[in-house]
């Protein structure tokens, strides 16, 4: 399979315990020939955490994609009708990001690029990582699941005992999910059991 010529927006939002896991799928997409445009939330751009150093992380993104990460609304407006993406991926897609998308809020680079992609009638693929997926955010996830051109990487409860409302995507299925989304299909099953 090749993604040669495919223009992919890759949004990364602030699930800091997950961001380092995103580098491997990013490399895979690049190796498959994708032209990747990295887009990061303000929190990812400005803050380090106990899980990562922001400057090192942004440097690794540049090494993989040959592009500096887009981090502002003004930069994200580049993906308008004259310069559309073939698909927008958000991985990790936090609960906050999910809530913004479900309610039409475009207050940062990632939601702005996503809004532009949907306006251009192109697919959006979400890799959910949310501690309140079965809590306050459940309604937003259901709303997006039923929204045209929005697709999900399969997700499930990652720690039902200690975090009963938390759900996370299986990043090993991102590539297959991407192919399905480009064909206008939701990969199935969408809800999975994590083997943890």
Order of alpha helices (4+ residues) and beta strands (2+ residues): beta-alpha-beta-alpha-alpha-alpha-beta-alpha-alpha-beta-alpha-beta-beta-beta-alpha
